[in-house]
Amino acid sequence: MADDSAYRPETLAVRAGQERSQFGEHSEALYLTSSFVFPNAAAAARRFSGEEEGNVYARFTNPTVTMFEERLAALEGAEDCVATASGMSAIMALCLAHLKQGDHIVASNSLFGATVQLFSNILARTGIATTFVSQTDPVAWEAAIRPETKLFFLETPSNPLTEIADIPALTAIARARGILVAVDNCFCTPILQRPLELGADLVVHSATKYLDGQGRVLGGAVCGPKKLTEEVFKYLRTAGPTLSAFNAWVLLKGMETLKIRIEAQSANAARLAAWLESHPKVARVFYPGLPSHPQYELACRQQKRGGAIVSFELKGARKEAWTVVDHCRLLSITANLGDTKTTITHPASTTHGRITPEARAAAGIDESLLRIAVGLEAVEDLQADLERGLALI
Ligand SMILES: *Cc1c(COP(=O)(O)O)cnc(C)c1O
């Protein structure tokens, strides 16, 4: 496409990044090849040195992966994107490309569980320290800054309590001190929220979730200006957690329906959240699209819709929560999210099951809390499925 920036997101999701081969295939081609051949020795030397653009080896680049990267970059409004094997390898690559021993991260205390483990165990062992602060309190982020702070890392809305981080407020604090801001945009996708436009330096994705959208493959990405993504590319090229061509091809096909999926799933989530809020067995609903959400106005400014994750507390505890889960016939009992199939999770005994009860309470994870990642089924069918268990408590 000549000038991607002139097209709207739904057009970019279908068209951006496609590079046709000599055969003129209509659908994006899947290049299952680990290496590439050169016409002669001099060309090989030029490709290796970087003097000539082109593919060398699939740990560096692959044409199917490049199409995925260009499509996601166009959607995020980023100059560049580098794809990774998973969301976690995107976060790992971002950190190891831009941080070194002695550096410090300030991060939200409500990040995805594996991200918390990555920061507090793996990066800590390499001499990169992290201070975790409240997602919703910019003053705490500012107070946690040290002379060696190099990165703010946040994820908004958070999982499972849908707390919103004020991206413009946090980036203003960081920018004044030369600190990079990275946003995990997995939950909103660029259709609902574009962190780079709000001031962030880098966006990371678990493509495994809404970009695929149908629960098939793992993938990840880091998007941003080339001067920052280039370092991530150099790390990946050497360390190796790059995206496979097959997964990139699945993700390209998934992204074609991203806009209609995330909009329809958000609309379903909004209806389900309103229904839950009026339900006599439900104590509290967490959904950024509800006016009762404590950060509703910030969510409206920053996101186009509330997203597809709804959490709620019951009038009860673990027993009541498990009753609802165990009477679901339609909702899948799984911790995954971002699928067209609706999923239900009891965070206190699964995603947050390994932390102490005190730490769980401090994180606001009640024993009665359930998280639903809303899919594309009819809302009435989801309600009937939940009502079966709710009626018993
Ligand atoms: C799933 C997830 C990740 C990790 O992604 P993988 O593809 O599973 O490695 C990171 N951040 C968020 C918000 C996620 O939901």
The ligand as an ORCA input file, in Angstrom:
! r2SCAN-3c Opt
* xyz 0 1
  C      -1.056    -13.396     27.662
  C      -0.466    -12.101     28.009
  C       0.924    -11.895     27.923
  C       1.883    -12.992     27.533
  O       1.683    -13.398     26.235
  P       2.057    -14.862     25.671
  O       1.782    -14.734     24.235
  O       1.217    -15.839     26.408
  O       3.514    -15.051     25.974
  C       1.408    -10.642     28.214
  N       0.587     -9.637     28.590
  C      -0.748     -9.812     28.694
  C      -1.594     -8.672     29.091
  C      -1.318    -11.040     28.408
  O      -2.638    -11.198     28.536
*
